[in-house]
Amino acid sequence: MRYVLYPENVGKNDVQIVGGKAANLAELIKSGFPVPECFFVTVEAFRKFLAENELEPRIRKVLSEIDFSDQESIMRASSEIKRMILEAEMPGSVKDEILKAYSSMMYADGSEEIEFIKAGRDFPFVAVRSSATTEDVEKASSAGQQETYLNVRGGENVCYSVQKCWASLFTPRAIYYRHKHGQKDAGIGVIVQRMVNSEKSGVMFTVDPANPKNRNIVIEAVFGLGETIVQGEVTPDRYVVDRNTGEILEKKLGRKIVERVRDPTGKTVKREVEPERVEAQVLSDEEIVKTAAYGKKIEEHYGRPQDIEFGIEKGRIYILQTRAVTVLDSPEGDEPEGEVILTGSPASPGIASGRVKIVLHPGELGKVEKGDVLVTKMTSPDFVVAMEKSAAIITDRGGVTSHAAIVSRELGIPCVVGTGNATSVLKDGEIVTVDAYTGRILRGEVSVKREEAPASPVSSPASWVPPTVTRVKVNLAFPERLEIAERTDGVGLLRIEHMLTKSGKHPAEYIRQGRKDELVSVLFDNISRIARAFYPKPVWVRTLDARTDEYRHLEGGEKEPKEDNPMLGWHGIRRDLDEPELLRAQFEAVRKLHEAGLTNVAVMLPFVVDPEELRKAKELASGILPETVRFGIMVETPAAALIVEDFCKEGVDFVSFGTNDLTQTVLAVDRNNERLSKMFRTDHPAVLKLVRRVIRICKKYGVETSICGEAGSDPGFVEKLVEFGIDSVSSNVDAVDRVRSAIARAEMRLVLEKIRKERSDGRER
C-alpha cells in the first residue's frame, strides 16, 4: 500500500485516492502553474489508521445515534469522534512514510525566492491541508468544512497535524453536510505543502458569484497570511478585472486592521497593521493584473469558473489551491443580446419575455393575462393578483425595498424597478425581454442559450444548510412555497394583507357590510395552511398594516381618507385601534387557529410608537384570545426603538425589526423614491446603533429579538446582527440558505475570537 504519493503520480481523477483538493493541486502542478512543492498522504493511510485502531464501528455507532434536527446532538457526536481520532496512535508504517517524505523535502528550483525558516538542518515550514474525497468536486464543494494548519515544522508536528486533519472530517458542519447529501463513505487525504510566508494573500473568483452575469474576475486581498481573509476578520481590498482586456474596472480598498504573520520563533501570530497600511492598497496594479491572468488560465484549463487561493512573497505569486465555483446565483450562459430599450435596478432575479401590459391605475389590472409583462409606475397590495399572473414586472419608481421588489422576490418573478419612464417608453402590446439580472429591458423576445448552473450550497433546496444557533425564519405572504418549512425555524413575518386582496374587497368593507365572519374565515383558511406546514415552529402573524393609498381601488376603497403622506399616516396598530371590529376579527381568526390545535400562531403588532397601543390591543384581545397566545411588536419607528424598555415592562414576548420603515423613519428617506435610493442605507450608523440598543435591552428582559425587514435577507447586514446577539433572522424565501450560511460564518468567527481571547488571557496570566 502507498500511504504517500507525489503530484507526478496523481491524476485529476484520483479524488478517491488523495481527495479532491490534492487531485486539483496535482493537476495544477503538472500544468506548470506556480504551486509550492508538496506531497499527499493518501486516503488509504486514513483507512489504515481507522482499521488498526478499530475506530470504524465506533464511529458508525456514534453517527447512527445523531438526531439531525438537534444541533447539540451533532456537536456532541463530533466532539466524541474527534476525541477518538486524536487519542489513537498512528500506524508505524504510515508514520514512517510521512516522515520520510517530509525529511526529504528539498528546495525546488527557484525556491530561494521564498524565505523558508528551517528547523534543524533541512526541515522547512509546511502547511498541512485536508483533502476530503467529497471536497472541491464539481457538484458539492464541501468548502471550508475540514481544517488547515499553517507553519508546521518538525516531523512529529507534521504527523500530529495530519491526524488533526483526519479528525476534521467529523466537524459538525461536515457531518451535517454529508447527511444532507447522502454521502456515507467519505474519506480524507492530506496535503503537506511547503509554506509560503505570504506578505500578501487572497482569494480570487474567476466569476463574481454575486453577479455572474458580467463574467468579471473578482480578487479580494489582505496583508499577511490568508487565514485573516478566510476568518472574515478584516474588510479586504476588492478588485474587479475585465477578463477579456485585463483592465482593472474597480478598486475598493478595505480596512485591514490586523494581519497574520510568522514571527521569528516560527509561530503564526496576529498583529495590528500599522496605521499607514490600514487603508493602503494591498496588491499593486501589476500584481492585480498578473493574478487575474493566472485565474483566467486556470479557469480555461478546467473549463469552468474557479475559486482560487493565492499568496505573494517577495513579488512572486503562488497558487495555493483551486476549486470549482459552485455558488452561483444565476444560470451560466450568455447575456441576452438585443436592442436595449431602457434600464433600471434588478430587484428580483430572472429572465422572461412577454407582452407589455401598461397599468396606470388599479382599475386596469383586469387586462393583465397569464404570461404578460406588467408595466406600472409602482405596485401596491391590490396589484398582487395581476402580479401572480405576470411573467415579469417593470416599474417606473422604487428601489430594492419597494412593494414590487419585495412581492416579486416572494413570488419568484423577474422584476426591474426604478426605470424612471417605462410606462411612457414602452407600448401596450409590444413584446419585450426582461433581464432582471442586469436590469435591462430588451425589445422583442430574445432567446438565450443557457446551461443551468450547478446546484448551489446556498440556494438549492436539496443542498447543505449549516446548523446555526441563531434561528433562521422566513417571510411569507401567501400559503404557497411551503416546502421552505423543512429548512427554516418558523415564519418571522406572515403578511395577511395580500391574502385579503384576492377577494377584491377592502378588509374594512367586510366589517361595514356586517360580514365579519367571512373575513375571519378567509384569514383562518389561509393562515391555517401555513401554520400546519410549519407546526410546531412559530408563525408570527402581523396584524393588518394597510395604508390608505394601497387598497383604494378595491371594493369599499373609495371610502378611504386622502392623506398627504400615507407612509407616515393611518395604518398599522393606530388604524386597528381606531377600527376595533377589524382588529377583533383578526384576533378571532387567531383564536380559531389555536382551537384547531395550531398553537404555534402568535400575534405581532405593526408600527407601534407607544406602550399604550400594546396595552389597548391586549385589552381588546383579553376576551377573545387564550392567555397562551404570544404577543410581539414590530420595531420600525425611532419611538419604538428608543423606548423599547417600556414595551418590555408592559409585557411583550418578542420584537422584530422592520428595517424598511425603521431606516425610512430614522433617515427621513422615502423608500419608494428612486431619487433617494442611494441614501437608503440600512447599515447607516444611526440605524445600527438603534438596532444594537434594542437587542441589548431585550436580552435584559428575556424578550426574543428578530428581524423581518429586507435587511434580513442581506448576508452582510445579518452578520452584524449576529454580532449584536439577535435571536433569529427572518428572510425572503430566496435568501434563506444564503442567510443561514452568513449566520454560520458569523457564529464561527465569534466562537473563534472567544477561544483565541481566552487562550491569550491564559498566557498573559
C-alpha positions, 0 to 999 in steps of 0.5 A: 500500500502507498500511504504517500504519493507525489503530484507526478503520480496523481491524476485529476481523477484520483479524488478517491485516492488523495481527495479532491483538493490534492487531485486539483493541486496535482493537476495544477502542478503538472500544468506548470502553474506556480504551486509550492512543492508538496506531497499527499498522504493518501486516503488509504493511510486514513483507512489504515489508521481507522482499521488498526485502531478499530475506530470504524464501528465506533464511529458508525455507532456514534453517527447512527445515534445523531438526531439531525434536527438537534444541533447539540446532538451533532456537536456532541457526536463530533466532539466524541469522534474527534476525541477518538481520532486524536487519542489513537496512535498512528500506524508505524508504517504510515508514520514512517512514510510521512516522515520520510517524505517530509525529511526529504523535502528539498528546495525546488528550483527557484525556491530561494525566492521564498524565505523558508525558516528551517528547523534543524538542518533541512526541515522547512515550514509546511502547511498541512491541508485536508483533502476530503474525497467529497471536497472541491468536486464539481457538484458539492464543494464541501468548502471550508468544512475540514481544517488547515494548519499553517507553519508546521515544522518538525516531523512529529508536528507534521504527523500530529497535524495530519491526524488533526486533519483526519479528525476534521472530517467529523466537524459538525458542519461536515457531518451535517453536510454529508447527511444532507447529501447522502454521502456515507463513505467519505474519506480524507487525504492530506496535503503537506505543502511547503509554506509560503510566508505570504506578505500578501494573500487572497482569494480570487473568483474567476466569476463574481458569484454575486453577479455572474452575469458580467463574467468579471474576475473578482480578487479580494486581498489582505496583508499577511497570511490568508487565514485573516481573509478566510476568518472574515476578520478584516474588510479586504481590498476588492478588485474587479478585472475585465477578463477579456482586456485585463483592465482593472474596472474597480478598486475598493480598498478595505480596512485591514486592521490586523494581519497574520504573520510568522514571527521569528520563533516560527509561530503564526501570530496576529498583529495590528497593521500599522496605521499607514497600511490600514487603508493602503492598497494591498496588491499593486496594479501589476500584481492585480493584473498578473493574478487575474491572468493566472485565474483566467488560465486556470479557469480555461484549463478546467473549463469552468469558473474557479475559486482560487487561493493565492499568496505573494512573497517577495513579488512572486505569486503562488497558487495555493489551491483551486476549486470549482465555483459552485455558488452561483446565483444565476444560470451560466450562459450568455447575456441576452443580446438585443436592442436595449430599450431602457434600464433600471435596478434588478430587484428580483432575479430572472429572465422572461419575455412577454407582452407589455401590459401598461397599468396606470391605475388599479382599475386596469389590472383586469387586462393583465393575462397569464404570461404578460409583462406588467408595466406600472409606475409602482405596485401596491397590495391590490396589484398582487393578483395581476402580479401572480399572473405576470411573467415579469414586472417593470416599474417606473419608481422604487428601489430594492425595498419597494412593494414590487421588489419585495412581492416579486422576490416572494413570488419568484418573478423577474422584476426591474424597478426604478426605470424612471419612464417605462410606462411612457417608453414602452407600448401596450402590446409590444413584446419585450425581454426582461433581464432582471439580472442586469436590469435591462429591458430588451425589445422583442423576445430574445432567446438565450442559450443557457446551461443551468448552473450547478446546484448551489450550497446556498440556494438549492433546496436539496443542498447543505444548510449549516446548523446555526444557533441563531434561528433562521425564519422566513417571510411569507405572504401567501400559503404557497412555497411551503416546502421552505418549512423543512429548512427554516425555524418558523415564519418571522413575518406572515403578511395577511394583507395580500391574502385579503386582496384576492377577494377584491374587497377592502378588509374594512368593507367586510366589517361595514357590510356586517360580514365579519365572519367571512373575513375571519374565515378567509384569514383562518383558511389561509393562515391555517395552511401555513401554520400546519406546514410549519407546526410546531415552529412559530408563525408570527402573524402581523396584524393588518398594516394597510395604508390608505393609498394601497387598497383604494381601488378595491371594493369599499376603497373609495371610502378611504381618507386622502392623506398627504403622506400615507407612509407616515399616516393611518395604518398599522396598530393606530388604524386597528385601534381606531377600527376595533371590529377589524382588529377583533376579527383578526384576533378571532381568526387567531383564536380559531387557529389555536382551537384547531390545535395550531398553537404555534400562531402568535400575534405581532403588532405593526408600527407601534410608537407607544406602550399604550397601543400594546396595552389597548390591543391586549385589552381588546384581545383579553376576551377573545384570545387564550392567555397562551397566545404570544404577543410581539411588536414590530420595531420600525419607528425611532419611538419604538426603538428608543423606548423599547424598555417600556414595551418590555415592562408592559409585557411583550414576548418578542420584537422584530425589526422592520428595517424598511420603515425603521431606516425610512423613519430614522433617515427621513428617506422615502423608500419608494423614491428612486431619487433617494435610493442611494441614501437608503442605507440600512447599515447607516450608523444611526440605524445600527446603533438603534438596532444594537440598543434594542437587542441589548435591552431585550436580552435584559428582559428575556424578550426574543429579538428578530428581524423581518425587514429586507435587511434580513435577507442581506448576508452582510447586514445579518452578520452584524446582527449576529454580532449584536446577539439577535435571536433569529433572522427572518428572510425572503424565501430566496435568501434563506440558505444564503442567510443561514450560511452568513449566520454560520460564518458569523457564529464561527468567527465569534466562537473563534475570537472567544477561544483565541481571547481566552487562550491569550488571557491564559498566557498573559496570566 
